[in-house]
Amino acid sequence: MRFFSLHQVLELAREKFPDLGKRVDEAGALAAWPEAVGPQIAKHTRALWVRDGSHLVVEVDHPVWQTQLRHLEPKILERLRKITPRIQ
């Protein structure tokens, strides 16, 4: 009997089922949101889903945070790409 690490299993699944790999990557971006934006912004926002494979949909608790996110968008995207490099 041969054993595989979780990493190996996920890589094999990505190769065999490309859509599954894409969904795993998207889930990684959602999970990385608090780390990418920091605790202050994370208290007022929540990443909900990835639309069309490239647009992260975020909920805010006040319109001011929407404006703030637009200004910080380049920095947030840079951080997300560092945390989840498979996401473009």
Backbone atoms as SQL, in Angstrom:
CREATE TABLE atoms (id INTEGER PRIMARY KEY, chain TEXT, resi INTEGER, resn TEXT, atom TEXT, x REAL, y REAL, z REAL);
INSERT INTO atoms VALUES
  (1, 'A', 1, 'MET', 'N', 0.835, -1.172, 0.000),
  (2, 'A', 1, 'MET', 'CA', 0.000, 0.000, 0.000),
  (3, 'A', 1, 'MET', 'C', 0.883, 1.239, 0.000),
  (4, 'A', 2, 'ARG', 'N', 0.481, 2.231, -0.780),
  (5, 'A', 2, 'ARG', 'CA', 1.264, 3.462, -0.883),
  (6, 'A', 2, 'ARG', 'C', 0.457, 4.611, -0.292),
  (7, 'A', 3, 'PHE', 'N', 1.133, 5.482, 0.444),
  (8, 'A', 3, 'PHE', 'CA', 0.485, 6.632, 1.051),
  (9, 'A', 3, 'PHE', 'C', 0.920, 7.908, 0.338),
  (10, 'A', 4, 'PHE', 'N', 0.010, 8.851, 0.262),
  (11, 'A', 4, 'PHE', 'CA', 0.280, 10.145, -0.355),
  (12, 'A', 4, 'PHE', 'C', 0.018, 11.251, 0.650),
  (13, 'A', 5, 'SER', 'N', 0.798, 12.302, 0.563),
  (14, 'A', 5, 'SER', 'CA', 0.544, 13.464, 1.410),
  (15, 'A', 5, 'SER', 'C', -0.689, 14.199, 0.878),
  (16, 'A', 6, 'LEU', 'N', -1.275, 15.019, 1.702),
  (17, 'A', 6, 'LEU', 'CA', -2.427, 15.809, 1.274),
  (18, 'A', 6, 'LEU', 'C', -2.055, 16.690, 0.084),
  (19, 'A', 7, 'HIS', 'N', -0.873, 17.260, 0.142),
  (20, 'A', 7, 'HIS', 'CA', -0.397, 18.094, -0.970),
  (21, 'A', 7, 'HIS', 'C', -0.370, 17.287, -2.273),
  (22, 'A', 8, 'GLN', 'N', 0.149, 16.075, -2.224),
  (23, 'A', 8, 'GLN', 'CA', 0.216, 15.239, -3.415),
  (24, 'A', 8, 'GLN', 'C', -1.183, 14.901, -3.936),
  (25, 'A', 9, 'VAL', 'N', -2.092, 14.614, -3.026),
  (26, 'A', 9, 'VAL', 'CA', -3.463, 14.288, -3.426),
  (27, 'A', 9, 'VAL', 'C', -4.109, 15.484, -4.115),
  (28, 'A', 10, 'LEU', 'N', -3.934, 16.670, -3.535),
  (29, 'A', 10, 'LEU', 'CA', -4.513, 17.872, -4.148),
  (30, 'A', 10, 'LEU', 'C', -3.910, 18.156, -5.516),
  (31, 'A', 11, 'GLU', 'N', -2.615, 17.967, -5.656),
  (32, 'A', 11, 'GLU', 'CA', -1.975, 18.190, -6.954),
  (33, 'A', 11, 'GLU', 'C', -2.482, 17.195, -7.998),
  (34, 'A', 12, 'LEU', 'N', -2.647, 15.945, -7.600),
  (35, 'A', 12, 'LEU', 'CA', -3.190, 14.942, -8.528),
  (36, 'A', 12, 'LEU', 'C', -4.629, 15.296, -8.905),
  (37, 'A', 13, 'ALA', 'N', -5.409, 15.746, -7.936),
  (38, 'A', 13, 'ALA', 'CA', -6.796, 16.139, -8.205),
  (39, 'A', 13, 'ALA', 'C', -6.844, 17.338, -9.134),
  (40, 'A', 14, 'ARG', 'N', -5.930, 18.281, -8.955),
  (41, 'A', 14, 'ARG', 'CA', -5.874, 19.452, -9.848),
  (42, 'A', 14, 'ARG', 'C', -5.617, 19.020, -11.291),
  (43, 'A', 15, 'GLU', 'N', -4.718, 18.065, -11.468),
  (44, 'A', 15, 'GLU', 'CA', -4.390, 17.600, -12.813),
  (45, 'A', 15, 'GLU', 'C', -5.575, 16.872, -13.457),
  (46, 'A', 16, 'LYS', 'N', -6.224, 16.040, -12.670),
  (47, 'A', 16, 'LYS', 'CA', -7.309, 15.224, -13.208),
  (48, 'A', 16, 'LYS', 'C', -8.606, 16.016, -13.359),
  (49, 'A', 17, 'PHE', 'N', -8.855, 16.936, -12.436),
  (50, 'A', 17, 'PHE', 'CA', -10.094, 17.713, -12.428),
  (51, 'A', 17, 'PHE', 'C', -9.757, 19.207, -12.338),
  (52, 'A', 18, 'PRO', 'N', -9.446, 19.848, -13.465),
  (53, 'A', 18, 'PRO', 'CA', -9.017, 21.252, -13.445),
  (54, 'A', 18, 'PRO', 'C', -10.018, 22.192, -12.758),
  (55, 'A', 19, 'ASP', 'N', -11.315, 21.951, -12.921),
  (56, 'A', 19, 'ASP', 'CA', -12.306, 22.813, -12.270),
  (57, 'A', 19, 'ASP', 'C', -12.232, 22.712, -10.757),
  (58, 'A', 20, 'LEU', 'N', -11.938, 21.525, -10.264),
  (59, 'A', 20, 'LEU', 'CA', -11.794, 21.348, -8.819),
  (60, 'A', 20, 'LEU', 'C', -10.616, 22.173, -8.310),
  (61, 'A', 21, 'GLY', 'N', -9.508, 22.134, -9.030),
  (62, 'A', 21, 'GLY', 'CA', -8.343, 22.921, -8.642),
  (63, 'A', 21, 'GLY', 'C', -8.654, 24.405, -8.616),
  (64, 'A', 22, 'LYS', 'N', -9.428, 24.845, -9.581),
  (65, 'A', 22, 'LYS', 'CA', -9.819, 26.249, -9.638),
  (66, 'A', 22, 'LYS', 'C', -10.653, 26.614, -8.412),
  (67, 'A', 23, 'ARG', 'N', -11.574, 25.748, -8.051),
  (68, 'A', 23, 'ARG', 'CA', -12.422, 26.004, -6.871),
  (69, 'A', 23, 'ARG', 'C', -11.609, 26.001, -5.581),
  (70, 'A', 24, 'VAL', 'N', -10.644, 25.138, -5.490),
  (71, 'A', 24, 'VAL', 'CA', -9.769, 25.103, -4.314),
  (72, 'A', 24, 'VAL', 'C', -8.987, 26.413, -4.214),
  (73, 'A', 25, 'ASP', 'N', -8.496, 26.897, -5.343),
  (74, 'A', 25, 'ASP', 'CA', -7.762, 28.168, -5.370),
  (75, 'A', 25, 'ASP', 'C', -8.668, 29.331, -4.955),
  (76, 'A', 26, 'GLU', 'N', -9.905, 29.322, -5.447),
  (77, 'A', 26, 'GLU', 'CA', -10.852, 30.377, -5.088),
  (78, 'A', 26, 'GLU', 'C', -11.156, 30.343, -3.592),
  (79, 'A', 27, 'ALA', 'N', -11.324, 29.151, -3.053),
  (80, 'A', 27, 'ALA', 'CA', -11.558, 29.032, -1.609),
  (81, 'A', 27, 'ALA', 'C', -10.356, 29.550, -0.824),
  (82, 'A', 28, 'GLY', 'N', -9.163, 29.338, -1.360),
  (83, 'A', 28, 'GLY', 'CA', -7.959, 29.857, -0.720),
  (84, 'A', 28, 'GLY', 'C', -7.952, 31.376, -0.683),
  (85, 'A', 29, 'ALA', 'N', -8.425, 31.995, -1.758),
  (86, 'A', 29, 'ALA', 'CA', -8.497, 33.464, -1.788),
  (87, 'A', 29, 'ALA', 'C', -9.495, 33.976, -0.754),
  (88, 'A', 30, 'LEU', 'N', -10.624, 33.298, -0.625),
  (89, 'A', 30, 'LEU', 'CA', -11.615, 33.702, 0.376),
  (90, 'A', 30, 'LEU', 'C', -11.042, 33.566, 1.787),
  (91, 'A', 31, 'ALA', 'N', -10.360, 32.471, 2.023),
  (92, 'A', 31, 'ALA', 'CA', -9.778, 32.244, 3.348),
  (93, 'A', 31, 'ALA', 'C', -8.653, 33.228, 3.644),
  (94, 'A', 32, 'ALA', 'N', -7.960, 33.688, 2.611),
  (95, 'A', 32, 'ALA', 'CA', -6.825, 34.599, 2.791),
  (96, 'A', 32, 'ALA', 'C', -7.256, 36.051, 2.998),
  (97, 'A', 33, 'TRP', 'N', -8.515, 36.368, 2.759),
  (98, 'A', 33, 'TRP', 'CA', -8.989, 37.751, 2.842),
  (99, 'A', 33, 'TRP', 'C', -8.596, 38.441, 4.151),
  (100, 'A', 34, 'PRO', 'N', -8.898, 37.877, 5.322),
  (101, 'A', 34, 'PRO', 'CA', -8.540, 38.579, 6.570),
  (102, 'A', 34, 'PRO', 'C', -7.044, 38.870, 6.692),
  (103, 'A', 35, 'GLU', 'N', -6.233, 37.937, 6.267),
  (104, 'A', 35, 'GLU', 'CA', -4.784, 38.146, 6.321),
  (105, 'A', 35, 'GLU', 'C', -4.350, 39.236, 5.338),
  (106, 'A', 36, 'ALA', 'N', -4.968, 39.253, 4.162),
  (107, 'A', 36, 'ALA', 'CA', -4.586, 40.220, 3.134),
  (108, 'A', 36, 'ALA', 'C', -4.972, 41.644, 3.498),
  (109, 'A', 37, 'VAL', 'N', -6.103, 41.810, 4.185),
  (110, 'A', 37, 'VAL', 'CA', -6.573, 43.171, 4.486),
  (111, 'A', 37, 'VAL', 'C', -6.219, 43.631, 5.892),
  (112, 'A', 38, 'GLY', 'N', -5.880, 42.695, 6.770),
  (113, 'A', 38, 'GLY', 'CA', -5.561, 43.056, 8.148),
  (114, 'A', 38, 'GLY', 'C', -6.811, 43.090, 9.029),
  (115, 'A', 39, 'PRO', 'N', -6.604, 43.069, 10.345),
  (116, 'A', 39, 'PRO', 'CA', -7.730, 42.933, 11.277),
  (117, 'A', 39, 'PRO', 'C', -8.721, 44.093, 11.261),
  (118, 'A', 40, 'GLN', 'N', -8.243, 45.305, 11.074),
  (119, 'A', 40, 'GLN', 'CA', -9.148, 46.462, 11.105),
  (120, 'A', 40, 'GLN', 'C', -10.158, 46.402, 9.958),
  (121, 'A', 41, 'ILE', 'N', -9.674, 46.167, 8.756),
  (122, 'A', 41, 'ILE', 'CA', -10.572, 46.092, 7.599),
  (123, 'A', 41, 'ILE', 'C', -11.401, 44.812, 7.651),
  (124, 'A', 42, 'ALA', 'N', -10.804, 43.718, 8.096),
  (125, 'A', 42, 'ALA', 'CA', -11.525, 42.446, 8.164),
  (126, 'A', 42, 'ALA', 'C', -12.741, 42.523, 9.089),
  (127, 'A', 43, 'LYS', 'N', -12.687, 43.386, 10.102),
  (128, 'A', 43, 'LYS', 'CA', -13.836, 43.544, 11.007),
  (129, 'A', 43, 'LYS', 'C', -15.048, 44.118, 10.285),
  (130, 'A', 44, 'HIS', 'N', -14.821, 44.823, 9.196),
  (131, 'A', 44, 'HIS', 'CA', -15.896, 45.534, 8.510),
  (132, 'A', 44, 'HIS', 'C', -16.216, 44.982, 7.120),
  (133, 'A', 45, 'THR', 'N', -15.510, 43.937, 6.722),
  (134, 'A', 45, 'THR', 'CA', -15.682, 43.379, 5.382),
  (135, 'A', 45, 'THR', 'C', -15.678, 41.859, 5.446),
  (136, 'A', 46, 'ARG', 'N', -16.171, 41.259, 4.356),
  (137, 'A', 46, 'ARG', 'CA', -16.152, 39.798, 4.267),
  (138, 'A', 46, 'ARG', 'C', -16.122, 39.401, 2.797),
  (139, 'A', 47, 'ALA', 'N', -15.162, 38.573, 2.428),
  (140, 'A', 47, 'ALA', 'CA', -15.095, 38.038, 1.073),
  (141, 'A', 47, 'ALA', 'C', -16.167, 36.960, 0.946),
  (142, 'A', 48, 'LEU', 'N', -17.020, 37.082, -0.072),
  (143, 'A', 48, 'LEU', 'CA', -18.156, 36.172, -0.216),
  (144, 'A', 48, 'LEU', 'C', -17.921, 35.050, -1.227),
  (145, 'A', 49, 'TRP', 'N', -17.493, 35.404, -2.440),
  (146, 'A', 49, 'TRP', 'CA', -17.251, 34.406, -3.471),
  (147, 'A', 49, 'TRP', 'C', -16.401, 35.024, -4.577),
  (148, 'A', 50, 'VAL', 'N', -15.958, 34.159, -5.482),
  (149, 'A', 50, 'VAL', 'CA', -15.206, 34.612, -6.657),
  (150, 'A', 50, 'VAL', 'C', -16.146, 34.485, -7.856),
  (151, 'A', 51, 'ARG', 'N', -16.343, 35.595, -8.555),
  (152, 'A', 51, 'ARG', 'CA', -17.246, 35.620, -9.705),
  (153, 'A', 51, 'ARG', 'C', -16.427, 35.555, -10.990),
  (154, 'A', 52, 'ASP', 'N', -16.870, 34.739, -11.905),
  (155, 'A', 52, 'ASP', 'CA', -16.224, 34.602, -13.223),
  (156, 'A', 52, 'ASP', 'C', -14.741, 34.247, -13.117),
  (157, 'A', 53, 'GLY', 'N', -14.353, 33.625, -12.050),
  (158, 'A', 53, 'GLY', 'CA', -12.977, 33.168, -11.891),
  (159, 'A', 53, 'GLY', 'C', -11.943, 34.235, -11.614),
  (160, 'A', 54, 'SER', 'N', -12.352, 35.519, -11.574),
  (161, 'A', 54, 'SER', 'CA', -11.339, 36.548, -11.389),
  (162, 'A', 54, 'SER', 'C', -11.789, 37.756, -10.567),
  (163, 'A', 55, 'HIS', 'N', -13.045, 37.815, -10.173),
  (164, 'A', 55, 'HIS', 'CA', -13.541, 38.962, -9.406),
  (165, 'A', 55, 'HIS', 'C', -13.966, 38.513, -8.016),
  (166, 'A', 56, 'LEU', 'N', -13.276, 39.007, -7.025),
  (167, 'A', 56, 'LEU', 'CA', -13.607, 38.681, -5.639),
  (168, 'A', 56, 'LEU', 'C', -14.733, 39.605, -5.184),
  (169, 'A', 57, 'VAL', 'N', -15.843, 39.015, -4.777),
  (170, 'A', 57, 'VAL', 'CA', -17.000, 39.781, -4.311),
  (171, 'A', 57, 'VAL', 'C', -16.885, 39.934, -2.803),
  (172, 'A', 58, 'VAL', 'N', -16.932, 41.191, -2.355),
  (173, 'A', 58, 'VAL', 'CA', -16.715, 41.504, -0.944),
  (174, 'A', 58, 'VAL', 'C', -17.920, 42.263, -0.397),
  (175, 'A', 59, 'GLU', 'N', -18.354, 41.874, 0.785),
  (176, 'A', 59, 'GLU', 'CA', -19.434, 42.559, 1.484),
  (177, 'A', 59, 'GLU', 'C', -18.822, 43.532, 2.487),
  (178, 'A', 60, 'VAL', 'N', -19.398, 44.724, 2.581),
  (179, 'A', 60, 'VAL', 'CA', -18.938, 45.716, 3.556),
  (180, 'A', 60, 'VAL', 'C', -20.097, 46.087, 4.469),
  (181, 'A', 61, 'ASP', 'N', -19.789, 46.515, 5.695),
  (182, 'A', 61, 'ASP', 'CA', -20.854, 46.863, 6.631),
  (183, 'A', 61, 'ASP', 'C', -21.250, 48.334, 6.572),
  (184, 'A', 62, 'HIS', 'N', -20.543, 49.106, 5.745),
  (185, 'A', 62, 'HIS', 'CA', -20.876, 50.525, 5.591),
  (186, 'A', 62, 'HIS', 'C', -20.269, 51.006, 4.272),
  (187, 'A', 63, 'PRO', 'N', -20.970, 51.896, 3.546),
  (188, 'A', 63, 'PRO', 'CA', -20.446, 52.373, 2.255),
  (189, 'A', 63, 'PRO', 'C', -19.054, 53.005, 2.329),
  (190, 'A', 64, 'VAL', 'N', -18.700, 53.545, 3.478),
  (191, 'A', 64, 'VAL', 'CA', -17.362, 54.127, 3.636),
  (192, 'A', 64, 'VAL', 'C', -16.291, 53.073, 3.374),
  (193, 'A', 65, 'TRP', 'N', -16.555, 51.848, 3.814),
  (194, 'A', 65, 'TRP', 'CA', -15.567, 50.781, 3.610),
  (195, 'A', 65, 'TRP', 'C', -15.453, 50.405, 2.139),
  (196, 'A', 66, 'GLN', 'N', -16.518, 50.526, 1.393),
  (197, 'A', 66, 'GLN', 'CA', -16.442, 50.264, -0.038),
  (198, 'A', 66, 'GLN', 'C', -15.485, 51.253, -0.695),
  (199, 'A', 67, 'THR', 'N', -15.610, 52.513, -0.331),
  (200, 'A', 67, 'THR', 'CA', -14.712, 53.548, -0.868),
  (201, 'A', 67, 'THR', 'C', -13.271, 53.263, -0.461),
  (202, 'A', 68, 'GLN', 'N', -13.085, 52.898, 0.793),
  (203, 'A', 68, 'GLN', 'CA', -11.746, 52.598, 1.303),
  (204, 'A', 68, 'GLN', 'C', -11.117, 51.428, 0.536),
  (205, 'A', 69, 'LEU', 'N', -11.913, 50.391, 0.296),
  (206, 'A', 69, 'LEU', 'CA', -11.396, 49.234, -0.445),
  (207, 'A', 69, 'LEU', 'C', -10.995, 49.604, -1.870),
  (208, 'A', 70, 'ARG', 'N', -11.739, 50.460, -2.500),
  (209, 'A', 70, 'ARG', 'CA', -11.382, 50.887, -3.861),
  (210, 'A', 70, 'ARG', 'C', -10.011, 51.576, -3.874),
  (211, 'A', 71, 'HIS', 'N', -9.753, 52.378, -2.853),
  (212, 'A', 71, 'HIS', 'CA', -8.451, 53.056, -2.774),
  (213, 'A', 71, 'HIS', 'C', -7.316, 52.072, -2.471),
  (214, 'A', 72, 'LEU', 'N', -7.625, 51.049, -1.696),
  (215, 'A', 72, 'LEU', 'CA', -6.604, 50.075, -1.296),
  (216, 'A', 72, 'LEU', 'C', -6.521, 48.874, -2.229),
  (217, 'A', 73, 'GLU', 'N', -7.354, 48.842, -3.247),
  (218, 'A', 73, 'GLU', 'CA', -7.439, 47.673, -4.129),
  (219, 'A', 73, 'GLU', 'C', -6.084, 47.181, -4.646),
  (220, 'A', 74, 'PRO', 'N', -5.209, 48.037, -5.176),
  (221, 'A', 74, 'PRO', 'CA', -3.917, 47.519, -5.671),
  (222, 'A', 74, 'PRO', 'C', -3.091, 46.819, -4.581),
  (223, 'A', 75, 'LYS', 'N', -3.065, 47.395, -3.384),
  (224, 'A', 75, 'LYS', 'CA', -2.295, 46.776, -2.292),
  (225, 'A', 75, 'LYS', 'C', -2.923, 45.469, -1.844),
  (226, 'A', 76, 'ILE', 'N', -4.246, 45.449, -1.759),
  (227, 'A', 76, 'ILE', 'CA', -4.936, 44.226, -1.339),
  (228, 'A', 76, 'ILE', 'C', -4.705, 43.115, -2.353),
  (229, 'A', 77, 'LEU', 'N', -4.814, 43.430, -3.636),
  (230, 'A', 77, 'LEU', 'CA', -4.578, 42.419, -4.672),
  (231, 'A', 77, 'LEU', 'C', -3.144, 41.892, -4.623),
  (232, 'A', 78, 'GLU', 'N', -2.212, 42.782, -4.395),
  (233, 'A', 78, 'GLU', 'CA', -0.812, 42.360, -4.284),
  (234, 'A', 78, 'GLU', 'C', -0.637, 41.383, -3.120),
  (235, 'A', 79, 'ARG', 'N', -1.243, 41.698, -1.997),
  (236, 'A', 79, 'ARG', 'CA', -1.137, 40.802, -0.828),
  (237, 'A', 79, 'ARG', 'C', -1.825, 39.472, -1.088),
  (238, 'A', 80, 'LEU', 'N', -3.004, 39.514, -1.694),
  (239, 'A', 80, 'LEU', 'CA', -3.710, 38.263, -2.007),
  (240, 'A', 80, 'LEU', 'C', -2.888, 37.395, -2.940),
  (241, 'A', 81, 'ARG', 'N', -2.239, 38.006, -3.920),
  (242, 'A', 81, 'ARG', 'CA', -1.424, 37.228, -4.863),
  (243, 'A', 81, 'ARG', 'C', -0.198, 36.618, -4.190),
  (244, 'A', 82, 'LYS', 'N', 0.336, 37.307, -3.185),
  (245, 'A', 82, 'LYS', 'CA', 1.468, 36.730, -2.443),
  (246, 'A', 82, 'LYS', 'C', 1.017, 35.549, -1.592),
  (247, 'A', 83, 'ILE', 'N', -0.164, 35.674, -0.988),
  (248, 'A', 83, 'ILE', 'CA', -0.678, 34.614, -0.111),
  (249, 'A', 83, 'ILE', 'C', -1.190, 33.436, -0.939),
  (250, 'A', 84, 'THR', 'N', -1.870, 33.733, -2.039),
  (251, 'A', 84, 'THR', 'CA', -2.447, 32.693, -2.892),
  (252, 'A', 84, 'THR', 'C', -1.933, 32.878, -4.329),
  (253, 'A', 85, 'PRO', 'N', -0.711, 32.471, -4.611),
  (254, 'A', 85, 'PRO', 'CA', -0.085, 32.765, -5.898),
  (255, 'A', 85, 'PRO', 'C', -0.788, 32.165, -7.113),
  (256, 'A', 86, 'ARG', 'N', -1.619, 31.155, -6.943),
  (257, 'A', 86, 'ARG', 'CA', -2.307, 30.563, -8.095),
  (258, 'A', 86, 'ARG', 'C', -3.448, 31.444, -8.586),
  (259, 'A', 87, 'ILE', 'N', -3.888, 32.380, -7.762),
  (260, 'A', 87, 'ILE', 'CA', -4.997, 33.261, -8.131),
  (261, 'A', 87, 'ILE', 'C', -4.444, 34.442, -8.907),
  (262, 'A', 88, 'GLN', 'N', -5.071, 34.772, -10.010),
  (263, 'A', 88, 'GLN', 'CA', -4.677, 35.929, -10.809),
  (264, 'A', 88, 'GLN', 'C', -5.777, 36.931, -10.764);
